[in-house]
């Protein structure tokens, strides 16, 4: 692929955050090399984003996802269907690209062995660039996955999956291997990992390039709840079990290993309750109030929703594989 002739379609996924997508588009306008195409896929329940793009950015292709909240992967499907560039780049409305973003990602695709390029996310947290340098974007033997997409290893490295807010693929390769798969509801966790792990299972190469940079401002959720609340915990377990079942199949060792690991991880909830109730101290050894001691058992509800998510993931995995077979997407 000749870098000078490579075209990039940028797909912005958005939901009820018009102020953020306005800033996102502004950064795309400031790129040193303009994208071939900008597509905004909007699942909002109102017309604010549509009206903004119609009035201020008429050259941006605006598309609707009428399925609404919790359907980010379906928004990606809509964007992929409309994209015409050699490379399709997915970003979120709260991910603001660096000025050389397109030049950097196109340069990474000069290597014909690369099927996808994931970029770094600067979250503005001091020291985050040095955390997890040896564990960026890994699928672990126990079926879990690592993140650390704010880390900066100083070079391109091979990875197993990307951050959803800054992920790119050769469009033809993505279409050849089933495109984007849906049915990752709730907080939409693991939907991007499905795409990546499927490509890796097919023997394709994915790389993380820290120079392909976005500033991730982590806008507030508009779909209900917040990061790491009980709803988030439920869907993180449910969607992860479904992910492993759909990508690797029921006979894969990843599923029982992940299940055992998840069950062992529940111990920390019980240890926390015991520490509060019996010792009256928190994790740092500081005294807690009598009210906190008496209400400590509520913490166990977090374990309950995780276990419920694991159970729900089994059904979701079976249903997801059934849908994939109907759609002609091969599964193990």
N, C-alpha and C positions, 0 to 999 in steps of 0.2 A: 504494500500500500504506500503510494507516494504521499508523504506528509503535506506537500503543497496542494494536492488535489483532494485530500480527505475532507469529507463534509461531516458535520456534527449536528444532529438534531437534539435540542435540549428540551426535556419534558419536566415541567414543574408540577408537582402534586400538591394540591391545596385544598383546605377545608376551612371556610369561615374565618380567614385571616387576611382580609384585603390589604391592611397596612403592611403586612409582612411580604406579601407577594409583590406589592408595589416596589419595596426596597430590593427584593430579589431580582426583579426585572431591571431595575436601575443598575445593579451591578453587572448584569449581562450586557447592558448597553455600553458599559465602560470597558469591556474586554478589548484587549489589543487586537485580537482577531475575532470578527463577528461570527456567531453561529450561523449555520445554513438555515436553521429553522428554530423557532421558539414556540413550544406548545404548552398551554396551561390546561390542566385537567382539574375541573372543579366539582367537588361533591357537596358544596355548601347548600344549606337549606334556604338561603336567601339569594338575592341578585346583586349584592354589593360587589363581589369580585367580577361578575360578568359586566356590570356597568362600568367599573373601573377600567377594565381592559378595552371595552368598546370605545370609551371616551379618550383614554390616554395612550393606549397601545394597540391601535387597530391592525397592525401588522402581526401581532401575536395571534396564533391560532387558538381560539378558545373552544374547549370541548367540555361537555357536561358528563358527569357520572351521576345518574339519577338514583343509584343505589344508596347514596348517602354515606353516613359516617361508618367507620369500621370497614371500609372496602378499598383500602389503599392499593392492594394488588390489582383489583379490578380497574382502578384509575390508571395504573401502569399499562394494563392491557389496552385500554383505549388510546393512550399515548403511543404505544408501540404500533398499533394499527395505522396511525396517521403519520408516523415518522417516515422520512425518505432519505435521511442522511446515512452515510456509511457507518457512522458511530451513533449510537443512541445513548444519551447521558441523562440519567434521572437525578434530579435534586428536589429537595423539599422547599417549601416557601420560606423557611427560616434558615436556609443555607445560602450564604452570600459568597459568590465566587471571587477568587483573586483575579487580578487583571490579566495574568498570563495562563489562566486555567485551561483554556482550549489549546493553546500552543503546547503546554506541558502534556496534556493527555494524548494529543495527536502524536507527539514525539514518542510516547510510550508504545503506541501501536505500530511504530516503524518495525518492530520485531514481529514477524509474521506468526510466531508461535503463540502470541498473546491473544486470548479470546475476550478478556475483560480487564478493565483497569479500575481499581477503587482508589479514591483519594482520601487525604487526611482532613479531619475536622478540627478546627481550632475552637475550643469551647471557652477560651478566655480564663482557664484555670491555671494558676501558677504551677509550673513543674509537670504539667500533664504530658508534655512532649517526651519526658524521660521515663514514663511509667509503662510497663508492659512491653518493652522493646523486643523481648524474645518471644512474645506470645500474641502477636497481632493477627487477628482474623483466623484463628485456628479451630479446626474440628478435633476435639480431644478423643482419646481412646474410649472414654466413658460416655461418649455421645453428646457431651456438652460442647459449647462453643465459647470462644473468647472474643473480646472486642478490642479495646485499646487503640481505637482508630484516631485518637489524638496524638499518639506516639509518633516520634520522628526518628526513624532508623538511619536517616541520612542517605538512603539509597532505595532503589526499587527492590522489593522482596516478593517471593511467591507466597500466596495466601490461599485459604479455603473459602472465604466469604468476605463480603464488603459491608460497609455502613450504607443503609438505605438512602441516606440523604446525599450521598456523593458516590454514585456507582455508574459505570459506563460499560458498554459491550459493543462488539461488532454486531450490527443489526442482523446481518445475514446468518451469522452463527447462532444468535439467540433464536431466530425464527426456525432454524433447522432443528433445534433441540427443544421444541415445545413452547417457546415464548415465555410468557409470565403465567404462572398458575395462581388461581384465586383461592378463595375460601380460607383466608387467614383473618378471622374477624376480631372484634373487640378492639384491642390496642394495636392490632396489625403486626404484632411481633412475629418474627421469623419469615415473613413473606419474602424479603430480599434474600435470606439464607437459602430458601428453597431453590431460587434461580441459580445461585452460586454453587451450591453443593451438587445440584443436578449436572451442571457443566463440568465440575471437577470429577464426578462419578463417570462421566463420559470420556475422561482422560484429557480434558482441555485445561489450559493454563490461565490462571488468574494472578494478577500482580497488584500489589499495593505500592503506589507512588506518592510519597509524602509531599512532592512538589505540586501535585494536583490538589490544590488547597481550597477549602471553603471555610468561611467563618460561620460556625453554627451557633445561633443565638438561643436555641431551645425555647421557642415560643410556647406559651401555655396551651395545654390540650383544649380543643374545642369539642371533643367527642365525648366528654364526660370523664370525671376522675382525674388522677394525676399519676405521674411516674412513681412506681413502687407501692401504690396503694393496693388494696385487696383485689380489685378488679384486674389490675396489672399482673399481680401474682398468679391469678387464676389463668389468664390467657397466656402468660409466659409458659406455664406447664402444659396447658392444653395444646397450644400451637406447636410446642417443641416435640411432643410425642407424635403429633400428626406429621410434622416435618420429617422425622426419622423414618416413620412408616412409609410415607410417600416416596421418599428418595431412595431408601435402602431396602425396604421390604421387611416383612414380619420376621424373617429368619435371620436378620442382621443381629450381630452381637451388640450393636449400639443400643438397641431398645432395652434389653434387660439390664445392661450396665447403667444406662441413664436412670432407669427406674430405681435401682438400688442406691445410686448416688443421691437421687432426690429424696428418698426415704431417710437416708442417713442425715441429710441436711436439715431435717425437721427437728433434730435434737437441740439445735440452738434455741428454738422457741421455748422448749421445756426448760432448758438451762436458764434462760432469761427469766422465766416465771419463777423458778425456784430461787434465783438470786434476789429478785425483788421481794418475794413473800417471806423467805426464811432468813435472809441476811439483811434485807432492807437497803441494799446498795445497787447502783447501776453498774454498767460495764467499766466505768472508770474508778469505781470504789466510792463514789459520792453517795451520801445518804439520800433516800427518796422519801417522799411524803407518805403519810398513812393512807391517803386516798389512792396513791399510785400502787401501794402494796396490795390494797384490797381489790383493786380493779385489774391487777396483773393477769388473771386468767383470760382476759379478753385477748391477750396476745396470741393465745392458742387458736383464735379464729383465723389467723393468718396461715397457720399450718393446715387448718381445715380446708381453706379455699385452694391451697396448693394441691392437697390430696384430691380434692374434687376435680381440679384441672387435669391431673394425671389420668384419672378415670375417664373424664370426658374426652381426653386425647385419643384413647383407644377407639372409641366410637368414631371420632372425627377422622382418625387415620383410615379406618375401614371405609368410611363414606368418601374420603378424599381419593383413595385409590380407585374406588368404583367410578367416581366422576372422571378421573384421569383416563381410565380404560375407555369410557364412553367417548372421551374427547380425542382418543387415539394417541395419548401421551404415554409412552412406554414406562412401565414400572417393573422392578425386579420381581 
